[in-house]
Amino acid sequence: MKFWKGWPLPQLAQQIEELFDHPPARYEEEHHRLFQIFKDALNSGEARAAQPDAKAPNRWRVNAWVKKGILFGFRLGTLVESGSYPARQPFIDKSSYPLKTISKESGVRIVPGGSSIRDGSFVGRGVVCMPPMFINVGAYVDEGTMVDSHALVGSCAQVGKSCHISAAAQLGGVLEPVGALPVIVEDEVMVGGNAGVYEGTIVKKRAVLGSGTILNRSTPVYDLVRDDVYAAKDDAPLVIPEGAIVVPGSRAITHPFGKKHGLSLYAAVIVKYRDEKTDARVKLEDLLH
């Protein structure tokens, strides 16, 4: 059983769910203390919006109580000013979610230039943050990952070890509905520049998303290697197989008007699976750490 400041995690979850489902008429100091304990658990990685689970259909389990805790924080917080230039352009946000406190001992490298990491997120040792990038509340970014310039790790998105989230890539966030699976990017994944992963898509280990690849619940993914098509279903997310190399593609419109004008729709295409040549190219990113 996990403990945080003397609290078993299941007990913390029970308290959070009770406050979320039955909010008091007025928040007292004890509620703020409880929320701080919850946020500390998020910051340490003990509490996660989703976590690996070998028994789950896609090997990931959503922890709805964690999302409830994050939403509870928004109810609890009041608007406050912060930032270096309050007379010119202050930051005005919820008091419950200031910037995350990071020290040299955290082992996280934040290059100067306007990056922000919101409190209530986990950022592992060896993570490199290139400016300007943003990691939102509830996100989990594991050790050795690089988050490149203009990249977004959205609320509750889960990123594994030794990934590269390239420049201008977007990992979408989700807080509601609380049971919705967030974006999952497993270990050693490379997300190319201007790529976007949204709506609970799972990208399995060692996959590579080429620049400009968009993945969401409406995107069909055509596997040229295995002669298969992957798509989200009502009760299941889109899942990109382990080691797949995915690039942007298109599919012809068969409707007569579309066919007449040579129109096509966006699709993602798996052109191959990772091999030694691909690994050598990806490992060049290690020089930047």
C-alpha positions in Angstrom: 0.0 0.0 0.0 1.4 3.4 -1.0 1.7 6.1 1.7 2.0 9.8 1.5 2.8 11.8 4.6 1.3 9.0 6.6 -1.8 8.7 4.5 -2.6 5.5 2.7 -3.3 6.4 -1.0 -6.8 4.6 -0.9 -7.7 6.8 2.2 -6.6 9.9 0.4 -8.7 8.8 -2.7 -11.7 8.3 -0.5 -11.4 11.8 1.1 -10.9 13.4 -2.3 -14.0 11.7 -3.8 -16.1 12.6 -0.8 -15.2 16.3 -1.2 -15.7 16.3 -4.9 -19.1 14.5 -4.9 -20.4 16.4 -1.8 -18.7 19.9 -1.8 -19.1 21.8 1.5 -20.8 25.2 1.6 -17.4 26.7 2.5 -13.9 25.4 2.2 -11.9 25.4 5.5 -8.2 25.2 6.3 -8.5 21.4 6.6 -9.6 21.2 2.9 -6.6 23.2 1.8 -4.3 20.9 3.8 -5.9 17.8 2.2 -5.5 19.3 -1.2 -1.8 20.0 -0.6 -1.3 16.4 0.5 -3.0 15.3 -2.8 -0.9 17.7 -4.8 2.3 16.5 -3.1 1.3 13.0 -4.2 0.9 14.2 -7.8 4.3 16.0 -7.7 6.1 12.9 -6.4 4.4 10.6 -8.9 2.7 8.5 -6.2 -0.7 9.6 -7.5 -1.3 9.3 -11.3 -4.3 10.0 -13.5 -3.6 6.7 -15.3 -1.1 4.0 -14.6 0.1 0.7 -16.1 -2.2 -2.3 -15.3 -1.5 -5.7 -16.8 -5.2 -6.7 -16.1 -6.7 -3.7 -18.0 -7.7 -4.2 -21.7 -5.0 -1.9 -23.0 -2.7 -2.4 -20.0 -3.6 1.1 -18.6 -6.0 2.0 -15.9 -7.7 5.4 -15.3 -7.7 6.7 -11.8 -10.8 8.8 -11.9 -10.3 10.0 -8.3 -7.1 11.8 -9.3 -9.0 13.8 -11.9 -11.6 14.6 -9.3 -8.8 15.8 -7.0 -7.4 18.1 -9.8 -10.9 19.5 -10.5 -11.4 20.0 -6.7 -8.3 22.1 -6.8 -9.8 24.5 -9.3 -12.9 24.8 -7.1 -10.7 25.5 -4.1 -8.4 28.1 -5.7 -9.0 31.8 -6.1 -7.5 34.1 -8.7 -4.2 35.6 -7.7 -1.5 37.6 -9.5 2.0 36.3 -9.9 4.9 36.9 -12.2 7.9 39.2 -12.5 6.0 42.2 -14.1 2.7 42.7 -12.3 2.4 46.2 -13.6 2.8 45.2 -17.3 1.6 41.6 -17.8 1.0 39.5 -14.7 0.1 35.9 -14.6 -3.4 35.5 -13.2 -4.4 32.0 -12.3 -5.8 29.8 -9.6 -4.0 30.1 -6.3 -4.1 26.3 -6.0 -2.0 25.8 -9.1 1.2 28.0 -9.0 4.3 27.0 -10.9 5.9 23.8 -9.8 8.8 24.2 -7.5 12.0 22.7 -9.0 15.5 22.9 -7.6 18.9 21.7 -8.8 18.4 18.6 -6.7 15.3 17.6 -8.8 17.7 16.7 -11.6 15.5 18.4 -14.2 17.1 20.7 -16.8 15.0 23.8 -17.7 16.7 25.8 -20.4 16.0 29.6 -20.1 13.4 31.0 -22.3 9.8 31.0 -21.0 8.9 27.4 -20.2 6.3 26.6 -17.5 5.6 23.5 -15.5 2.4 23.7 -13.5 2.3 22.4 -9.9 0.6 19.0 -9.5 2.6 17.3 -12.2 5.4 14.8 -12.1 8.7 15.5 -13.9 11.4 12.8 -13.5 15.1 13.1 -13.2 17.0 13.8 -16.4 14.0 15.4 -18.1 15.1 18.3 -20.4 12.7 21.2 -21.0 13.6 23.3 -24.1 12.0 26.8 -24.2 9.2 27.6 -24.5 7.3 24.4 -23.5 4.4 23.7 -21.1 3.6 20.8 -18.9 0.1 21.0 -17.4 -1.3 19.8 -14.1 -1.8 16.0 -13.7 0.8 15.2 -16.4 3.5 12.6 -15.7 6.8 12.9 -17.6 9.2 10.1 -16.8 13.0 10.1 -16.5 15.3 11.1 -19.4 12.5 12.5 -21.6 13.1 15.7 -23.7 10.2 18.1 -24.1 11.2 20.4 -27.0 10.4 24.0 -27.9 6.7 24.9 -28.2 5.7 21.4 -27.2 2.7 20.8 -24.9 2.2 18.0 -22.4 -1.5 18.4 -21.7 -3.3 17.8 -18.4 -3.0 14.2 -17.2 -1.0 13.0 -20.2 1.4 10.2 -19.3 4.8 10.1 -20.9 7.3 7.3 -20.4 11.1 7.1 -20.0 13.5 8.4 -22.6 11.0 9.9 -25.0 11.4 12.9 -27.3 8.5 15.2 -27.6 9.7 17.3 -30.5 9.2 20.9 -31.3 5.6 22.1 -31.5 4.3 18.6 -30.8 1.0 18.5 -28.8 -0.1 15.8 -26.3 -3.7 16.7 -25.6 -5.1 16.9 -22.1 -8.3 15.7 -20.5 -9.9 16.3 -17.1 -13.5 15.6 -17.9 -15.2 13.2 -18.0 -13.2 11.9 -15.1 -13.3 8.4 -16.5 -11.8 9.3 -19.8 -8.4 7.8 -20.6 -5.7 10.5 -21.1 -3.1 10.4 -23.8 -0.5 7.7 -23.1 3.0 7.8 -24.6 5.0 4.8 -23.4 8.8 4.4 -23.1 11.3 5.4 -25.8 8.7 6.9 -28.1 9.7 9.7 -30.5 7.0 12.2 -31.3 8.0 14.2 -34.4 7.7 18.0 -34.8 4.2 19.4 -35.2 2.7 16.0 -34.4 -0.5 15.8 -32.3 -1.7 13.0 -30.1 -5.2 13.5 -28.7 -8.4 11.9 -27.2 -6.8 9.1 -25.1 -4.7 7.6 -27.9 -2.1 5.1 -26.6 1.3 5.1 -28.3 3.1 1.9 -27.3 6.8 1.5 -26.6 9.5 2.6 -29.1 7.0 3.8 -31.7 8.0 6.8 -33.9 5.5 9.4 -35.0 6.8 11.3 -38.1 6.6 15.1 -38.3 3.0 16.3 -38.7 1.3 13.0 -37.7 -2.1 13.5 -36.1 -3.7 10.8 -34.0 -7.2 10.9 -32.4 -10.3 8.9 -32.1 -11.3 9.8 -35.7 -8.0 8.9 -37.3 -7.7 5.5 -39.1 -4.2 4.1 -39.1 -3.2 1.9 -42.0 -0.5 -0.7 -41.3 1.3 -1.5 -44.6 3.5 -4.1 -42.9 0.8 -6.2 -41.3 -2.1 -5.4 -43.6 -4.3 -4.1 -40.8 -6.3 -1.0 -39.9 -6.3 0.5 -36.4 -9.0 2.8 -35.2 -10.7 3.8 -31.9 -14.0 2.0 -31.0 -16.7 3.1 -28.6 -15.1 1.3 -25.7 -11.5 1.4 -26.8 -8.9 4.0 -27.7 -6.7 4.1 -30.8 -3.6 2.1 -30.0 -0.3 2.4 -32.0 1.6 -0.8 -31.9 5.0 -1.1 -30.3 7.9 -0.1 -32.5 5.6 1.2 -35.3 6.8 4.1 -37.5 3.8 6.2 -38.4 3.8 9.0 -41.0 1.1 11.3 -42.4 -0.8 9.9 -45.3 -4.1 10.2 -47.2 -7.0 8.1 -48.5 -9.0 8.7 -51.6 -12.7 9.9 -51.3 -14.9 7.4 -53.0 -18.0 9.8 -53.1 -18.6 10.8 -56.7 -18.0 14.5 -56.1 -14.8 13.8 -54.2 -13.6 11.4 -56.8 -14.4 13.8 -59.6 -12.2 16.5 -58.0 -9.4 14.1 -56.8 -10.1 14.8 -53.1 -8.6 12.8 -50.3 -8.9 12.7 -46.5 -6.1 12.6 -43.9 -5.0 9.2 -42.6 -1.9 7.9 -40.7 0.2 5.1 -42.2 2.6 2.7 -40.6 5.3 2.3 -43.2 7.7 0.0 -41.2 8.7 -1.1 -37.7 11.8 0.1 -35.9 15.1 -1.5 -36.8 18.8 -0.8 -36.1 18.9 2.0 -38.6 16.0 3.7 -37.0 17.5 3.2 -33.5 20.8 4.8 -34.6 19.0 7.9 -35.8 16.9 8.2 -32.7 19.9 7.8 -30.4 21.4 11.0 -31.9 18.9 12.8 -29.6 20.9 11.6 -26.6 23.6 14.1 -27.4 21.2 16.9 -26.5 20.8 15.7 -22.9 
